[in-house]
């Protein structure tokens, strides 16, 4: 036995030694690459003082160029900058991809075990200095001070490029409880609000715009200037895994809130205090065949069996009216809607014909992430063009009318296309102008750096209270049989799905359901775990009903004592038996347990209304048309359901 343990010890030590040697090899490789990249950069921009004004000499030529002068008309500034840009710089401008920072706020040059995510992406200098890129999607969360430090560091790096073009930092939503690298990022430093479905349950445009304004201030405090939101998609297919990112299935409701959201983030026009919105996913990503998501090949098809394509455009029309700075098409392939069966980002009839020509939209159009190249979390979502080469895909995206490539870092492909004469530089300039226009409007050329005083906005009791109030208003009381609610403080509670510490603030908690007066059971919409690709693990897809064994266990508990079932609605759950057995049912849209308990114990009256139907059966779901709203036969709870008082 001792001999075996000794052998195992030697094996482990050998493996550890190999890992150390491999890491040292790559560390040296990464360090050399970083040094080479940083050597491509020049000095920081000096300042010039003229007529009492101070300017940054971004191209370091010792004189004030029009693009450096805030007093000059914006289009003239763009003309001047474009006249100085070379092909590499123009190509780099058209790509946005994920970027990481070190835990201390320094740019990621060599990956660190302190944050394994840094191993998954290119170094900051590889993207900024070598590939000439200046749009990045930040997917980490650190303390506000660390994020501010990194932001100023990455802007300093960008300032040292030949023309000093500043960086635009983008982010998926950060104000909810969802932490999904493909859709949302939990950020504790920000005020906490319900999901977009929760906003739809409230249906208050003033509140939604107020949220946008608060989120704008919190984003700007840490340097986020491009919101990869709102989702204007309609969740007409209940199985779709992104339902909780939408404003529900009603086009008029979604249109109202989409417009308010954009106005909150951007203001009446895009300017230096704004956060630009990239409204998604044109022309509506909701009607996925069988609800399967278009990130993945099995969900490539977007279908319209109810001939309801136009209905899904209504929220986007509201976004256009609000002046949304940017638009993102979805991954899906629109079956039977265009002459060419290719995904939206490749589809010229959708991007040029519908978006550019019919709607006269001249803002930036950026593809969804990873439609050209394979990513480590998923293969390329190149539906309909799988047989094309990377270069051919890039050419087709540009020909379709898109300006930017999301989740991509391959400007060399654009350079090659222009040098080979397959794409004209004039075509490139159309997109370059659109992209630069947003940077100038946001004031990034004039003041890209952050002040520490701006972090004070994150310690704001008023904003935190606003978020909590929105959570309260979003909760939907669906059932209150025998007036079981509100509970009294003397009620003995057995809990499942909530923390005992929180519940004990409201009432006494017992360890055995038989000793309880009432059971509080918190559940979430069921789903099918999938793991073919890493990203699938973060998207809750497939079934909406509870597996038989799990359902039997839940019903046994519910039948033991009067039960209040709280259902966190990620997608419409199918739970007729659980609903029937429960005395009270509450629909929750990612609210805190404390807020939910406040409702249960009568601290406020319920007011939310369901923004989606709750189907009565799996069969009803399967019979629904993917593109048609509230068409479930005899739903358990219809669209708009909700009790106004106890």
Steps between C-alpha positions, in 0.01 A plus 500: 500500500782739595674421172182580305457830683861584431451431128186716495689778675778486238239509222329804653833677549592418142173640369544812712851545365373465143228759566756740646729456199209549258389813685854641500523434124173680430580775749817580308308481171223729628748746648697525176183550298386771741834679475486488121144636500576780743801600290254582221362782711632853517499756777189633675334792328644837605265791560466816294366828637342744254276800570453384859393149391699185577500217248663158475737464206379149423718447191801660674586727205538818703201681351126502553320289241125546440416158646670601826304827528169487687399832342494355147182355344480125567478392135808710422682336788407159360613602149835613636558186705400267217742678266781406738396140567673215325334175399608317815343764722176501304477122515571487873224752565237258369553223757384460858594205716534391861780642709626432852681685775725386781353498853713808582363703210805461279453395136518126449832432332585166656213280628471464875367214712328763714244523220492193272291698249819683399624178341208495256558828317773693320716745688396863508803610298438231237158653435582871536856533376531218248148458359412872532168421671322744730159347581480244779238298685591482869372181664661521845389660824743639756477782750413837346849631583666212316273543198567875489873437520488252213286732291749785531787260428340369180427857389864591562603207283263616224633856528847369416385359165588700188180705493394460861150369419329438838347173615125440526421250777176303467311269732203267517240590767637528855201598715333165563576182689588300188868415449523359149814578296285481189223734612554680832760579765423531870656820635452548877616862491193598296144548620292181474190486280265229370551335162355663187199270545457665838494843338234369264299375800505859630436666160617848599691693234607770746650241733675325212649826378604585856672161525682572173620833634623344825669214314659756266661677795622176655639376167685826437655495847709195403545589132225301328378708205316246285210294637445174312128541566202529506357177366205607286422138411153365570480176700217347300659154521491397868788253480752759376794519742526879492146585602608661828705758309194629313207723589262210436283399208280806440635725223338822622625446857850413382506803268410738783768365731767468229460865411512607865809283563693655210403854601615429854844384392557743214281801580312680226817484289834323524754726668790510746289398802329214317552128494430380147248218453548206266138386472466132420421268326363638174252411354393309813663184632202354684333261250763227522388165361394283797654765724858387433752783519679619187838515672511130418456306175188315619332841548604661172149529357272791581147427384175690440215247476253772599625734225578749777840636392384864508376469859856440620621823340285728717740529797787580262296776342473649850879469543551686172264774621710529818818535292674177599865543408558144389316184394597134536344233274444156650660169403184348354428402143153635401325208336294604198542874553780581255612361167834392646495258794775659709511635855404860573857630526574369151162586352507798265121510467473540878791738568504713186149448366300513823718683751693745284253570220152450643577641845771740378721394789850648474640405840754229572395141432711246689465125458429277796805339657687230310314463169825480299760318710483212745518607865625282784146502644324412173559446127429786260127569462539528123159366407450465126863584422675210671685412180652846457854576614564751777594765246191433291280528810655835588436625147139383511433674835630829358307452177183439701539848649643433848772728638657311788584141588400394851717258693762501226861621488601434138564839335764329287216344300358842414845625406548203266159555337582864424851422378361228273236736360205296631381785724558864410647739751207730422265230634717473808485875550120494521521281809805677642312830491201355685719348770709815548187711521395319819844543656490873434143535623592325824782749552766231515747693286482795737489333843533122515638486856310446824523691826484313829238745622263345245489181707297680763189440289531128579444560870155644452222402738240667282587284198510185711155584635369559148619154398332339799177684431506370142549148633196540724283630218607218268381211718179340376260335743330231294311306767386566855266214590315532830680833549811319616692822440618711662663289769524622857826533690394218732477251212743209527674456164673211331707622205657352191689710247563800728758571766383432855685808623287727281167330576568513874487881481130468428388197699617187680648225283455131577715209384216255438207576266269315740572765764420787262181697455600593144764389250677754279637329191713692251544340156625601155380412152622149414748443216712233333872514588713490186875494465607437141656846502610705801255782430203261509548457873397861555182491289195335654319332212272209419229364729278731706346236727651328803627142457257246647717398794580859599135601462387212724743608772383860477135402515561284805650802675227740380224267614651474847395852601354814336768614258598830341682422174728772364590437138799686359392545141791457262263357238130413537492198733257212448393412855122433512514236775731708720281803440184307592652366821640837613293741704692800372705555183731793429684570174848640568728671250838474676400697807687466826367255757447790738269678257305178435458446874382858542215415264425169671476672839287786371750785514361623165215417265564304175461689172693321222334336199632203302684616185483146356252214509551207733399189299281228646685206344795389293258413220370856496855629466575266211185611318583870523626690195851629558429852369155561650445651847267366770373208291527226760175304528325555836813634676549436869544877537434733206706799394419785739398279793569621852312585819505865601456442872488230767 
